[in-house]
Amino acid sequence: MANIGSVFWNSLLITLAQLLGVFGMLFLLGVLLHFMAKFTRTIFVKSIGYKFDVVTTGWIGVPIHEIGHAFFCIPFRHKINEIKLYEPKDGVLGYVNHSFNPKSSYQKVGNFFIGVGPILFGSVLLAVLIYFLLPHFREHYAQLTDPLLRFPIYELSSSEGWSRFGGIFSASFVHFFRIMAEGNAWGDVRTYLCLYLGICIASHMELSPPDIRGAWYGLRVFIVLLFLGNLLSLLIHFDLGAYLLLLKSILAPLVSILFFSVLLSGLNFISSYFLLFVFTLLRRRKVLTPF
């Protein structure tokens, strides 16, 4: 019994370590992206109304968000009952109504990918934009993202680790503008087109509460299956970790593009906040806060 308990406990620890190592940075950047977009929406609502933000970025960002959900319904065999790509009404900008077989573990896990679909699909589109519209920037892209990819996610368990992560993020933000300046990118109309389209996509990649609930439902099933896989691999002495390391290497480009999404969303928030702060202070004699 003691040996069985030890195997069970080790399987649990291995599963947690794998989730943190493989998906930790992806989750962290997704959370940052969510709050960047949320703060941006808040300052628009408090100053000139959310409709301005919806009109200027939503007409592109919302359809891409919903297509991201719908895209992953196909490989996971979910039935799309109804889809609205862009219909701003009563605070809802668009939606994808889908159903699945609750007896199928495969389809249940699919809820995770469907839920985070806007992040995955939006990141791929951002990569395409960078490749075709920012030729100078893509030459230096590795310099910008490598420090983040080398950052050990477990360091965030301490205040020093968070400080280091903040330093990496701010340094990358500054380095982005330096790269663009050195390549004379600011004199190229493609740069502004890429930034506008990128901001439209990035500012609507965040997940709504229903998206998060759906993704969490699928993630729970995935965690249980991963735990059972680790339990079985320990019993039969099979190295499941090697395959997860391969998955981490596959996800690395996605993490780097998602990092760029956070930079774009941060740029959108900072520029919007500066302009709306001045407007609100002069027009309403109020101090604008994003909270």
C-alpha positions in Angstrom: 0.0 0.0 0.0 2.8 2.4 0.8 4.4 1.7 -2.6 1.0 2.4 -4.3 0.6 5.6 -2.3 4.1 6.7 -3.3 3.4 6.1 -7.0 0.1 8.0 -6.7 1.8 10.9 -5.0 4.7 11.0 -7.5 2.2 10.9 -10.4 0.4 13.9 -8.9 3.7 15.9 -8.5 4.9 15.0 -12.0 1.5 16.1 -13.5 1.7 19.5 -11.7 5.3 20.0 -12.8 4.4 19.2 -16.4 1.4 21.5 -16.4 3.5 24.3 -15.0 6.5 23.7 -17.3 4.6 23.2 -20.5 1.6 25.5 -20.1 2.7 27.9 -17.4 4.0 30.7 -19.5 1.1 30.3 -22.0 -1.3 30.7 -19.1 0.5 33.7 -17.6 0.6 35.6 -20.9 -3.0 34.7 -21.5 -3.9 36.3 -18.1 -1.8 39.4 -18.8 -3.5 39.7 -22.2 -6.9 39.4 -20.5 -6.2 42.2 -18.0 -4.7 44.5 -20.6 -7.8 44.3 -22.7 -10.1 44.6 -19.6 -8.3 47.7 -18.4 -8.5 49.2 -21.9 -12.2 48.6 -22.1 -12.6 50.1 -18.6 -11.0 53.4 -19.5 -13.1 53.8 -22.6 -16.3 53.1 -20.7 -15.3 55.6 -18.0 -14.4 58.3 -20.5 -16.1 58.3 -23.9 -18.0 55.0 -23.9 -17.2 51.5 -24.9 -18.7 51.9 -28.4 -15.7 53.9 -29.7 -13.4 51.0 -28.8 -15.8 48.5 -30.3 -16.1 50.4 -33.6 -12.4 51.1 -34.0 -11.0 47.6 -33.1 -14.0 45.3 -32.8 -15.0 45.2 -36.4 -11.8 43.2 -37.1 -11.0 41.8 -33.7 -14.4 40.3 -32.8 -14.9 38.2 -35.9 -11.4 36.8 -35.6 -12.2 36.0 -31.9 -15.3 34.1 -32.9 -13.6 32.3 -35.8 -11.0 31.2 -33.3 -13.7 29.4 -31.3 -15.4 28.0 -34.4 -12.1 26.8 -36.0 -11.4 24.4 -33.1 -15.0 23.1 -33.1 -14.2 21.3 -36.4 -11.3 19.0 -35.3 -13.0 18.2 -32.0 -16.3 17.3 -33.7 -18.4 19.9 -31.9 -21.6 20.9 -33.7 -21.9 24.6 -34.4 -25.5 25.5 -33.7 -25.3 29.2 -34.2 -22.6 31.7 -34.9 -22.5 35.5 -34.9 -19.2 37.0 -35.9 -20.0 40.6 -35.1 -23.3 41.8 -33.7 -22.8 44.3 -30.9 -25.9 44.1 -28.7 -26.5 44.4 -25.0 -22.8 44.1 -24.2 -22.3 41.0 -26.3 -20.2 41.5 -29.5 -20.5 38.0 -31.0 -20.7 34.4 -30.0 -20.4 30.8 -31.1 -23.1 28.4 -29.8 -21.8 24.8 -30.0 -22.7 21.4 -28.6 -20.9 18.1 -28.1 -21.3 14.5 -26.9 -20.8 14.6 -23.1 -19.8 10.9 -23.2 -16.7 11.5 -25.4 -13.5 12.4 -23.5 -12.0 13.7 -26.8 -14.9 16.1 -27.3 -14.8 17.2 -23.7 -11.0 18.0 -23.9 -11.9 19.9 -27.1 -13.7 22.5 -24.9 -10.3 23.7 -23.7 -9.0 24.3 -27.2 -12.3 25.9 -28.3 -12.3 28.1 -25.2 -8.8 29.4 -25.8 -9.2 29.3 -29.6 -9.1 33.1 -29.9 -5.7 33.2 -28.4 -4.3 30.3 -30.5 -5.9 31.5 -33.8 -5.2 35.2 -33.1 -1.5 34.4 -32.4 -1.2 32.6 -35.8 -2.7 35.6 -37.6 -0.3 37.9 -35.7 2.6 35.7 -36.9 1.4 36.1 -40.5 1.1 39.9 -40.1 4.7 40.1 -38.7 6.1 37.9 -41.5 4.5 39.9 -44.4 4.3 43.4 -43.0 7.4 43.7 -40.7 10.3 42.2 -42.6 12.9 44.1 -40.6 11.4 43.2 -37.3 11.2 39.4 -37.9 15.0 39.4 -38.4 15.4 40.4 -34.7 12.3 38.6 -33.3 14.4 36.0 -31.5 16.3 38.7 -29.6 13.1 40.0 -28.3 11.5 36.7 -27.2 14.4 34.5 -26.3 14.8 36.0 -22.8 11.2 35.2 -22.1 11.4 31.6 -23.4 14.5 31.0 -21.2 12.7 32.4 -18.1 11.9 29.5 -15.6 8.3 29.8 -14.8 8.8 28.4 -11.3 10.8 31.5 -10.3 7.4 33.3 -10.1 7.0 31.7 -6.7 9.1 34.5 -5.2 8.9 38.3 -5.4 12.4 38.4 -6.9 11.2 36.2 -9.7 8.3 38.5 -10.4 10.7 41.4 -10.4 12.9 39.7 -12.9 9.9 38.8 -15.1 8.8 42.5 -15.0 12.3 43.5 -16.0 12.2 41.2 -19.0 8.8 42.4 -20.1 9.7 46.1 -19.8 13.1 45.6 -21.5 11.4 43.8 -24.4 8.9 46.6 -24.7 11.8 49.2 -25.1 13.8 46.8 -27.3 10.8 46.6 -29.7 10.8 50.3 -30.3 14.6 50.3 -30.7 14.4 47.6 -33.4 11.7 49.5 -35.2 13.7 52.7 -35.1 17.0 51.2 -36.3 15.2 49.6 -39.3 13.5 52.9 -40.2 10.2 51.0 -39.9 8.3 54.1 -38.7 8.7 55.5 -42.2 7.0 52.5 -43.7 3.2 52.5 -44.0 3.2 48.7 -43.5 4.4 49.2 -40.0 1.3 51.2 -39.1 -1.0 48.8 -40.9 0.5 45.9 -38.9 0.3 47.7 -35.6 -3.4 48.7 -36.2 -4.4 45.2 -37.3 -2.3 43.7 -34.5 -3.9 45.9 -31.9 -7.4 45.0 -33.3 -6.6 41.3 -33.0 -4.7 41.4 -29.7 -7.2 43.6 -27.9 -10.0 41.1 -28.6 -8.0 37.9 -28.0 -8.9 38.0 -24.3 -11.3 35.3 -23.0 -14.8 36.1 -21.8 -16.2 34.4 -18.6 -18.1 31.8 -20.7 -14.9 31.2 -22.7 -13.0 30.6 -19.4 -15.6 28.3 -18.0 -15.6 26.2 -21.2 -11.8 26.1 -21.3 -11.6 25.1 -17.6 -14.1 22.3 -18.2 -11.9 20.8 -20.9 -8.7 21.5 -19.0 -10.0 19.5 -16.0 -10.6 16.5 -18.2 -7.1 16.9 -19.8 -5.5 17.1 -16.3 -7.2 13.9 -15.2 -6.1 12.1 -18.4 -2.5 13.4 -18.0 -2.5 12.2 -14.4 -3.7 8.8 -15.4 -1.1 8.7 -18.1 1.7 9.6 -15.7 0.4 7.0 -13.2 0.4 4.3 -15.9 3.9 5.4 -17.2 5.4 5.0 -13.7 3.9 1.6 -13.3 5.2 0.3 -16.7 8.4 2.4 -16.6 7.5 4.5 -19.7 8.9 8.0 -20.2 5.9 10.2 -20.9 7.8 13.4 -20.1 9.9 13.2 -23.3 6.7 13.6 -25.4 5.6 16.6 -23.2 9.0 18.2 -23.8 8.4 17.8 -27.5 5.0 19.5 -27.0 6.8 22.4 -25.1 9.1 22.9 -28.1 6.1 23.0 -30.4 4.4 25.6 -28.1 7.5 27.9 -27.9 6.7 29.8 -31.1 3.1 30.3 -29.9 4.4 31.6 -26.6 6.7 34.1 -28.4 3.9 35.4 -30.6 1.5 35.6 -27.6 4.2 37.7 -25.9 4.1 40.0 -28.9 0.3 40.1 -28.5 0.7 41.3 -24.9 3.2 44.0 -26.1 0.7 45.2 -28.7 -2.2 45.1 -26.1 0.1 47.0 -23.7 0.9 49.6 -26.4 -2.8 50.0 -27.0 -3.6 50.5 -23.3 -0.8 53.0 -22.6 -1.5 55.2 -25.7 -5.3 55.0 -25.0 -4.9 55.7 -21.3 -2.6 58.8 -21.9 -5.1 60.4 -24.4 -8.2 59.5 -22.4 -6.6 60.6 -19.1 -5.9 64.1 -20.6 -9.4 64.2 -22.1 -11.2 63.2 -18.9 -9.1 65.6 -16.8 -9.8 68.6 -19.0 -13.4 67.8 -19.8 -14.7 66.3 -16.6 -12.1 67.4 -14.1 -11.7 63.7 -13.1 -8.7 61.4 -12.7 -9.2 58.4 -15.0 -8.3 55.0 -13.5 -8.4 51.6 -15.2 -9.9 49.9 -12.2 
